[in-house]
């Protein structure tokens, strides 16, 4: 029987709680912890809060439970008694969270106590002025005066109420008035101290959160500010341009022995990223933003993190060489906080459908705030990756905000600015690593702390191992051996990683060739060093890509490490013989490390699909299975469907380029009605037809997990499109639908348009090569006038003509969400180009417009040129191809585009434009 050890924080007494085994893993139920420690708020391992376990959909598992930590004593923090608030950890002047009387102010804050007497004088003067006006001092008026004239930090000081009463006592001889003031002050102080506990605990949870490195693709701390300070307008705030600014996570881990100035969290020096849809962004990230905005404005000292109050700074640098006044940034923060209040007003609406664009009628109560912040625990990998879809960035622009990824001495990941990154690591060792990687023609991304390299000799390997063990700025290594290796090579890698701070290792063993002597050893002896890497204390993730020849590694069960380290294998595309395929199938039944399996072009047929199906019924780790081009027909699809009904880990299934037909689609449809984990299904080129599309549509009406469905090249006509349209009216999870290369025609486009008028989740729709004409384009245009979620629409290679372009131009005048429109090969001509150019003069959200191969001549090019002088966001791809544009018309277009290079990424194509030597010369100028 496994037991988990606990102790009340600050106590030496250890209590043991019985663990339960679920799906082969030991867990501790939260109810059992509560039985031993009534009033438990959360559990910590060192300084890290342990989150409740979640399922594959990121939903908390019911009943609530945490992972088992063998050999570790976990600290229990109670909700009562205040033991979860550390000394010196309170926010100093938050409008929602007053400072605890025990809290220290950050090192660089102005003395918060020096101006308190002035505030009392100001309050007294305000009340005296109110009395002179003859207006009655109501309870509400008193609360407003106290809140406006006294800062939360002063109100949290011991004896604040007595001091206020003493200051005001001489103003009146009415004891009732003094008592009323005392009651108001006492009530406000109590409410704000309650908010302190809530805000502080939520902020501490975020700052101490530790994510797996794969769940940390971009910086995790950020705020959102308007581009320019403005007066808040509750009816039009969503029209404001906002930018996202990341926060540098510096601190003790970036300080050196010679550091004279403490390192504090601060805004990164970057111009920020423009937000596409402010309303959606504040709705999704509002609770998180509330905490971060308060953090930057009011400062804090929590869990080893120090943030000075904004008021204590002289200037704020939001970009290199661009400084803004503290007053300006404070005004921007206040504006963003007003927008969050607007979102809270919607949350407080009496029914789910209520919506309001006015300010809340009542102040935010403690319960309102608690409800609003109930689920905020810091952003996780999926939420961070979704940031990119809500920001306006070019394909070449990385979403890092001039920050660099680093690991601390205890293995935690932080994103810091270049100045703090440079201070933390010895430049000499970093330069040595750069030289070694460059010599091997590899890549060293210092912002990500990631090295990609192919080692072609034992000498090159030795040089790299030496360099990576000394360069402390490396977090992730992606490497490949391309020479005959022996067991000693793995051992040398193991030795180098012991000395490094590498936490993520991705090994490509597809070209790994063992020596003749090594082949005589057992699997455990030959690859023992490889599995020992998992036991290194600094290692968090190991992912190994193997070929079919090394599939025997999957049958080896490595020893589980004492710390949390994820070991996974990926079997790459390759030819599997009958023996290797048999080993693979048997390993899948019990293997706990294989996560990605590619069996592309192996012709396993229905029998192979049947064998895989049996293995998937018991496998609990495989997340992605690629069966592209395997001659699988209806029977094989039926077998795989049976596995999907019970499998709870597979998220991606690729069946592209098989022959499952309508029968196979029907079988998969039945599975999708039950399966709750599959998110991506690729059925391209499977001849499912209208009947298959109709079967899948029935599944989409009830399925709540599938987000991507690829039905391209499947002989789906208007009837199939009609069925899918009906499903999209009720489905609330599908975000990407590919219907490219299907003959849905105008009728199919009209059916889908009706669904787009009500669907609120689909973001990408591919309708290329679908025989859609002007009527279909007109219907889609009407849908785009009301749809507010679709961001990408592909209408390439249809037959919409200039009438279709005219219709879509009308939609672009009002649509504010579409960012990418592929309209190539539609014969829109000059008239269509002119219509679109007029729309571009007012549209400010479209970023990419593909007009290649559209018979656009000089008049169309000139019209687009004029539009580009006004529009500063769109990129037009190859408007001139295939009809050459005369040089006299080409250069205005080029000159207009060139002027915009500073504000957006411009692509100008010159295929078949005949610019000649003179044109080339002008281009170079």
N, C-alpha and C positions, 0 to 999 in steps of 0.2 A: 504494500500500500504506500503510495507516494503522499508526502505531506509538504505543505508550504509554510515557511516560518514568517511570522509577523511580529512587530513590536510597535507600541504606541510611540510616536515620535518624541524623543527626549527621555524615553524609558529604557531600562536594561532588560526588563522582563520580556521573554519571548513566548509567544503563543503559536501553536501549530494547528493548521486547518487541513482537513482531508481534501485531497484532490480527486477529481473524477476524470475518467478517460472517455473521450469522445473522438471518434474517427481516428484513433491511433495516437491522439495527442492528449496530454494532461492539462486540465484547466481547473480554475478555482471559481466556484459560483459566488457572485457578489452577496447573495443571501447568507451564505455561510460566513463570509467576512463580517457582515452586519451582526450576526448572532454573537460573534466573539468581541466585536467592537461597535456597540450601538452608537449611532450618530456619525459613522464614518463618512467623510466627504470625498477623499480620494486616497490612493496608495502611491507611494514613491519608491523608486529604486535609485539610490543616491539622491540627486537633485531632479531626477526626471520623473514626471507624472506618468503613470501607467494608464493608458487608455483602455476602455472596455473593448472587447473583441468585436470585430465586424465581419459580416459575410462578404461574398464577392461583389455585392451591390453596394458596399460601404454602409450597410444598415447594421445597427447594433444587434448582436445576436440575443435572442430572447430564450431563456432567462439570461440576464446580464452575467458576464463572466470575464476573467482576465487569464492571461497565459500563466503557466506554471514556470517558476524560476527556481530550478533545483540548486540547492546549496547556497541560496541567497536569502538574507533576512530583509523583508520589505517593510518600509515605514508606513504607519497608518496615521493619517491626518483627520482629525475630527472637525465637524462643521461648527460645533459649539466650542466656546472657550477661547476662540480667537487664535488657537495655536497654528492655524494655517497662514497667519499674517506675520511675516518676518519683520524684525526690527529694521527700520530704515528702508522699508519697501513700499511705502505708500506714494501715490500720485500726489504732487504737492499742491496744485491749484485747480484741479479738474472741476468743470461745471457740474459733472455728474458724481464725482468722487472726491470728497474732501480729505485732507491729510489726517492720518492717524496721529494722535498726540505723541506717539513714540517715534515717528518717522524722522529720519534725517533728511535735510534738503540736499540735492546734488551739489557737488563741489563748486560748480560755476554759477549757481543760481544767485540772484540778488537776495539780500536778506528779506525774507518774507515777513518778519515780525516788525520791521522798522516802520512800515507804513500803516500799521493797524490803527494807531491813535488817529491818524489823519482820516481814516475811513469812518471812525466813530464820529468825528467832528462833522464830516460830510453828511452822515446819516442824520445827525441831530439837526443840522441846518435844513435838510430836506423835509424833515417832519415839521419843523417850525414854519417853513414856507407853505407847506400844505395846510397848516392850521390857519395861517393868515388869509389863505384864499377862501376860507369859509366852507370848504368841502369837508364832509365827514371822513375821518380816518377809519375806513372799514378794515375788517380782517384781511380781505384780499389785497387792499391797498398797502397795508403794513407789510405783508409778505413780499409784495413786489418791491417796496422800498428797501427792505432788509436785503433781499437777494441782489438788488442792483448796486447797493452801496457797500456791501461787505463781501469780501472774497471767501470762498469756501475754506481756504487755509486758516483765515482768522476765526471763522465760525467753529472750526474743529478744535481750537485752543481751549484748554480747561478754563472755566470761569468766564467764558465769552458772554453768556447770558447776563451774569452779574455786572460785568463791565458795561454792557449796553444800557442796562437799567440805571446804573449809577450815572452815566452820561446824560440820560434823558430825564432823570428824576427831577432835576432842577427846572425843567421846562414846564412842568405841569404840577398842579397840586391834586390831581385826580389819581388816586391810587389804582382805580380800575383800569385806567389807560396803561399804567406801568405794568400791571399784571397781564393785560392783554398782550403787550409787547413781549413780555417774558414767555408767555405761552407760545406765541408765534415763533420766537427765536428757538425755544426748546424743541418745538416740533420740526422746524427746518433742520436743526442740527442733527436730530435723530435720523431724519430721512436721509440726509447726506452721508452720515456715517454708515447707514445700511447700504447705500449705493457704493460707498468706498469698498466695502467687503466684496460686493458682487463684481464691480469693475476690476478691482485688484486681483481677485482670484482668476478671472477670465484672462486678464493680461499676463499673469504669471504662467498660466497654462500654455499660452501661445509662445512666450519667450523661452520656456523650458522644453517645449515639444521637440522630440527627436524623431526625424523621419528616416526611412530607408533611403539610401542614396538614389535608387531608381525613382523614388517618390519625390525627389528634390530637383526637378529639371531646370528650374529657374529660381531666382531669389524669392523668398516666401514672405518678406515683410515689405509693405508698401502703403502709400496713401494716395488719394486722388485730390487734385486741386484744379480749380478753373484756370484757364490760361491768363485771364485778366481779372482783377478784382472788380466786383459789380454788386449792385444792390440786389438782394434776393427778391425774385419775382415768383411767387408760388404758382402762377399760371404758365410761366414760360421758362422755368429753370432748366428743363430738359433740352432746351435749344442752346444752352451754354456749351462751349468747347472745354472739355476736361482733359487733363493729362495725368497719367499714372507715374508716380515717382517711387523708385525703390529706396530701401533703407539699408545702409551699411551696418553689418552686425559686428562691428569691432568691439573690443573690450580687453579684459586681462589677457586673453589668448593671442592678441596681436601686439601687446606691449613687450618690449625687451628690457633687459636689465638697465639699459642706458636711457629708457624712456623717461622724460621729465614731465610730460603732459599726459594725464590719463586719457585713454581712448574711450570715447562715448559714442553710442549709437547716433547716427546722423543721416540726413538725406543724401543720397548719392548725387555726385556731380554729373548730371545728365539732363537734357532738355525734357525728358519724359516722353511717354507714348500716348498719342491721341486716342481717345476712347470712341469707338464707333457708336454705341448705343448707351448713353448715360443712364436712361431709365432702367434698362435691363441690368446694367452693371451695378447700380446702387441696390437694385432688388436682390441680386445674387450675393453681393459681397458687403451689403450694408452693415450688418453686425460686426464683421471683422474690421471694416473701415472706421466705424465708430471708435473702437478700441485704439486703433493705430493713430487716428487723428488726435485723440485725447493724449496719447502717449507723447507725440511730438510737440503738442502745444503746451502741456502742463508738466512734462518731465516725470521721471520716476526713478526709484532705486529698488529693483526687484530681482531676486535670485541671481545676484552678481552682475546684473545689467544696470547701467547708469545712463540716464537720458537727462540732460540739463533742460530747464524750462526754456521755452522759446524766447520769453522776455529777457532772459539773461544773456542772450547772444547780441552781437552788434549787427551782423549781417547774416544772410543765409545764401549759400551758393547752390543754385539748382542746376548750373551748367558751368563748364570751364569759362572763366573770364566774365561770367554774368552773375552779378550779385543783386539780391533783392533785399529791401529793408524788412526788418522784423515785423513792422506794422503791416506791410503789404502781404507777407506770408500769413500772418495771423488773420487778416481779413479773408484770405482765400480759404483758410482752414474753417473759419466760421461759416463761410458760404457752403462748403461741403457738408458741414454738420447740419445746416438748415435743410439740405437736400435729403439727408438721412432722416430727419424729422418728418419730411414729406412722405418718405417710404413707410415710416412707422405709423403715420396717420392712415395709410392704406391698410396696414396690418390690423389696425384697431377698428377698421370699418365693421359695421354690424353684420354684414354677410359677405361670403367669399367673393361675390361679384361686385361688391361696392368699390368704387374708385373715387379718389378725390385729388384735386390739384390745388387745394387750399391748405392753409396752415392748420395744424391740429387745434381743435376748439379747447381742449383741456391740456394741462401740463402732463408730461410723461410721469406716470406713477411708478412706484417701485416694482409693482407687479408687471406693468407694461414693459419696463426695461428688462426684467427677469425673463419674461416670455420672449422678447426680441433677441436676447443673447443666449437663449437656452441651449442651442446646438453649436455655438461657435467654440471650437477647440483648436483653432489654427487650421490653415489650409493644407490639404493633402495633395498627392500627386495629380489625381484626376482634375481637381479644381485648379491647380496651378497650370496644367497643360491647357485648360479651357480659356485661360487668360488671353492667349494669343488670338483666339477667334473674336475677341471683343475689342482688340486694339488695332489701330491702323499702322501696320508695319510692312515694309517691303520684304520680298523673299530673301534678299541678301542681308537684312538687318536681324541681328540676334537679339533676343529678348532678355538681355542681361543687365542693361542700365549701367554699363561701365564698371560692373562689379566682377570680382574674381572668386572662384570657389576654392576653399581651403579646408583642411582638417585640423582640428586642435589636437593637442597632445593626448587627450583622452578619446580621440576618434570621432568627435562630433563635427558635423559639416557646418560651415559658416560661409556667407557671401559678404566679402569686404571690398572696399574701394582699393584702387591701385596703390595709393600711398600706404595704407595699412598692410596690404599684401606684400609690398616691397620691403617694408620694415621687418616683417615677420620672418623672411627667409633670406639666407645668405646669397647674394647676387652671384658670387663666384661659382657656387654649385649649380645654380639655375642655368648660368651661361654654359657650363660644361654639358648639361643635359641637352640644351638647345643644339649644341654642336654635334653631339652624338646622334640625335634624332634627325637633324638635317643631313648628315652624312649617309644615313640609312634611308633617306628620302621618305621619312615619316612625317608626322604632324604633331606639334606640341601646342595645344590650345591652353594658354596660361589662364584665361578667364575661367574655363571649366576645370582646370587642373588635370587635363586629360591628354594622354600620350597614345598615339596609334603608330605602330611600328611593325615591320616585317624583318625578322632576324635571318640573315642568309648565311651566316657562318658562326662557328664557335667563338671566334675572336670578336665579332660584332656583338654577340650575346654578352660576353664578358664585359665589354665596354659599357653596354647599356645597363647591365645589372649594377655595376659600380656607380654609374651616374644617378640612377633612379633611387638607390639606397641613400644618397646624400642630399638630393634635391627634395626638400620637405614640402614643396608646393604641389606635388603630384597626388591626386586623389584617385584617379582612374587610369588603368592601363589596358589597352586593347592590343594584343600582340599575336604574332603568327610566326611559327618556325618554318623555315623553308630550306632545311638541310637535314641530313640523317642524324637523328638524336639518340642518345642513350639515357639510361636512368640518371646518370650524373647531371645531365642538363636540367632535368626537373628539380634535382636537389639544389643546384646552383640558383635556380629561380626562387626556390623556397627560402634560401639563405638571404637573398637580396630583399625579398619582401618582408622578412622579419625585421630588417633595419629601417624599412621605409614607413611612410604614412599612407600607403596605398590601401584604400578600403574597397575599391571595386576592381575586379580582375575579369577580363573577358579574353579567353584563350581560343584561338582558332587552330584546331588540330587536324584540319582537313588535309594539310600537306605534311603532317607529322609522319616521319618515316623512321621507324625504330631500326636499330642496328641488328645484325644477325645474332649477336650474343644476347641482346635484350629479348629477342623473340623466344628464347629458350626458358625465360623466367615466367612465373605465374603472373596473372593479372595484378594481384595485390602487391607482389614484389616489384613488378615493372612500373606500376603507376602509383605506388604507395605515397610518394612525395607529392603527387598531384592532389590526392585526397587529404594529405596532412595540411595543405594550405588552408583548409577550412578551419583548422584548429588555431590558426594565428589570431591573436587577440585583436589585431587591428583590422582584420578582414570582415567585411559585412556582406559582400555579394561576390559570388564566383559563378560565372556563366561560361560553359565550355561547349564549343561547336565541334562536333565530330562527324566523320564520314561513316559510310555504311561498314567499312572495314573495322572500325573501332566500336561497333555497336555492343561488343562484349562488355564494355565498361558499364553499361546500364545494369548488368546483372550483379555488379559489385556493390555491396551495401557498406558505405563508409561509416565510421564511428561518428555519432552526433557530438558536435562541440558543446562546451559548457556555456558559451556565449551565443548570442543570436546571430547566426551566419546562414545565409541562404545559398545553397549549392544547386545549380540547375544545369541541365544539358539540353542541347539542341542538335537534332540530327538533320544535317543539311541534305539538299537534293543530291541524289546519286543513285547508281544502279545497285539494287539489292538482289543478291542471289537468293535461291530458295532457302539455303541454310541461314543466311543473315536475317532474312525476313522472319523465319521461324523463331530465332533468338529474340528478335525485336518484339514480336507479339507476346511471347512468354514473359519477357521482362516488363512489358507494359502492365501486366496484371498486378504486379507487386511493387514496381519501381516508384520511388518517392522523390526523384530528382529531375526526370525528363519533363520539360515544360513546353518545348516546341518541336514538332515532328513534321518534316517535309518529305513526302514520298512522290514528288513530281515525276511524271512520265515513267512510271514503273510497271504499268499494265498489270496491276494486281487483280483487276476484274472484280466480279461479284464475289468470288470465293475469298479473295483477299479482304474485301470490305467486310465480309461476314466474320472473318477471323479478328479483324480490328475491332469490330463491334463487341465481340465477347470480352476483349481486353478492356475496352472503354467502360464496360459495366462495373468494373471493380477499380479501375484506375482513379486516383484522386489528385493528380498533380498536373496532367497535361492540359494546357490552356489553348494551344493553337495546333490545328491539324490541316495540312495542305495535301490534298489528293488530286491536284490538277492533272488532267490528261491521263487517267488510269483505266479507261474502258469500263467504267462503272455504269451499270444500267439500273433499271427499276428495282430489281431484286436486291442489289447491293445497297441502293438508297434506302430500301425498306429495312435492311439489317442495321444500318447506321442510325436510322430513326428510332429503332427500339432502344439503342444505347443512349440516345439523347434524352429519352424519357426518364432515365435514372441517373445519368452522369451529371455531376454538379460542379464541375470545374472548367470544362471546355467553353471558351468564350469566342473562338474564331474557327470557322469551318469553311474551307475552300474546296468546292466541288466543280470548279470551272473546267470547261472543255471535257465533259463526260457526256453520257447519253441517258440521263435518268428519266427523261420524258415526263409526261403528265402524271404517270403512276408514281414515279419517284417524288415529284412535287407534292402529291397528295399525302404520301407517307410522311414527308418532312413537315407538312402542315399539321398533321396530327401530333407530331412530336413537339412542335412549337407551341401548341396549346397547353402543354404540360411543363416543358423545360423553362427554367427561370434563370439561366446563366448565360446562354448564348447571346452575344451582342452583335456579331458580324457573320453574315451568311452570303457566300459568293456562289451563285448558280449560273454565271454567265456561260453561254454557248451550251445549252442542255436540251434545247427543243421542247420546252415545257408547254408552249402554246398558250392559247387563251384559257383552256381548262385548267392548266397548271397554275396560271396566275390567279384564277378565281379561287382555287383551293388555298393558295397562300394568303389571299386576301382575307379569307375567313379566319385564319390563324392570327393575322395582324389585328383583328378586332378585339382579341382577348390577350394576346401576348404583351407583356409590359417590360421586356428587357432588350429586345432586338433594336439596335440603333442604326445599323447599316445593312441594306439589302441590295445586292447586285443582280439584276435580271436582264442584263444586256444581251442582245443577239439571241432571243428566245422565241421568235415568231409570235410575239404578243401583239394582237391587234386592238381595235377600239373596244371590243368586249372585255378583254383583259384589263385595259386601262380603266374602263368604267368600274369594274370590280375593285381595282386598287383604289380608285377615287373614293368609293364608299367606305373602304377600310380607313383611309387617311382622315376621314371626318371624325372618327372616334379614337383612332390610335394616338397616343400621347408620348411615345418614346422614340419613334423612328426619326432620325435626323438626316440620313442620306439615302436616296433612292436613285438607282441607275437603271434607266429604261432605254439606253442608247441602242441604236441599230435594231429598232423594232418598228413595224409598220402601223403605229397607232393612228396616224393621220390626224385630220382636223377634229374629227369626232372624239378621238381619244384625248387630244389636247384640251378640248372643251370640257370633257368630263373631269380631268385633273384640275382644271382651273376652278371648278366649283369647290373642290376639296381645299384648294389653297386659300379660299376666302375665309375658311373657318379653322383650318389646321394651324396650330401654334408651335409646332416643334420642328418641322422639316426645315433644314437649312441649306441642303444641296439637292438639286434635281437635275439629272442629266437626260436630256431628250434629243441628243444629237442623232442625225440620220433617221428621222421618223416620219418623213413625208408630210410634215406639217406645213400648211400654206398660210395665206394671209388671214383666213378666218380663225385658224388655230392660234396664230400670233395675237389676233385681236382679243380672243377669249383670255389668253394668258395675261395680256396687258390689263384687262379689267380686274383680274385677280391681284396683280401686283399693286394696284392702287389702294387695296385694303390690307393685303398681307404684310405682316411686320416681323417675320422671322427668316424668310428665305434670303440667304446671302450670296448663293452661287446658282446661276442658271445657265445651262449649256444648250443652246439651240443651233449649234453648228450643223452645216450640211443639210439644211431643210430647204423649203421652197417658199419662204415668206415674202420675198420680193420687197419692193419699196413700200408697199402698203403695210406689210408686217413691221417694217422699221418705223413707219409713221405711228403705228399703234403703240409700239413699245416706247417710243419717245414721249408719248402722252403719259405713260405710266411713270417714266423716269422723272418727270417734273414733280411728282408728289411722293414717290416711293423714297423712303429714307433708310432702308436696310440693305438693299442689294449692293454688293461690293464687286462682284465679278459677273460679267455677261459675255458669253462666247456666242458671237453672231457671224462667224466666218462661213463662207460658201453659201450665201443666201441671196445673191444677185440683187442687192439693195440699190446699187448704182448711185449716181450723184444725188438723186432726189431723197433716197433713204439716208445718205450721209448727211445731207443738209438738215433733214428732220431731227436726226440724232444730235447734231451739233447744237441745235436750238435748246434741246433738253439739257445738254451738258453745261449750258450757261447758268442754269439754276440748280442742277443736281450737285450735291456736295458730298455724297457718300460713295458713289461708284469709283472704284480704284483701278479696275482692269476692264478694258473693252477690246475684244478681239474682232477686228473687221477685215481680216485677211481674206483674199480671194473673193471680192465682192463687186468687181467691175466699177470701182470708184475712180473717177477721172479727176481732172484738174479742178473743176468746180466743187466737187465734194471735198477734195483735199483742202481747198481754200476755206471752205466753210468750217471744217474741223480745226483749221489753224486759228480762225477767229475765236472759236470756242475755247481753245487751249489758252488764249490770252486771259480768259476770265476764270476758267476752272483750274484749280491748282492741285487737284487730287488724282485725276484720272490718268491712266497710261493707255495709249491707243497702240495696238499691235498691228503693224504693216497695213495701214490704210491704203497704200498705193498699189499693192500687188493684186492681180497680175498686170494691170494696165499702167504703163509708165506715165509718171507725172512730169510735165515739162519743168525744166530747171527753174524757170521764173516763178512757178507755183510751189516748187519744192522748198526753196530756201526760206520763205516766210514760215512754213510749217516747222522747219528745223530750228530757225531762230527763236520761235515761240517756245518750242520744247526746251531749247538749251537754257533759256532764261529761268526755267523751272527746276533745273537739276538740283538746286539747293533745297527745294521743298518736297520733292517726290522723285521716285525712280522712273525715268523716262526711257522707253524702248523705241527706237526709230529704225525701221527696216528699209533697206534700199535695194531689195531684189528687183531686177528688171526696171530700175528707175533711170538708167543711162545718165548718170551724173558726169561721166567723162572726166578727163584730166582737170579741166577747170573746176568742175564740181568737187573733185577730190581735194584740190588746193584750197577751196573755200571751206571745206569741212575741216581740214587740218588747221586753218586759221581760227 
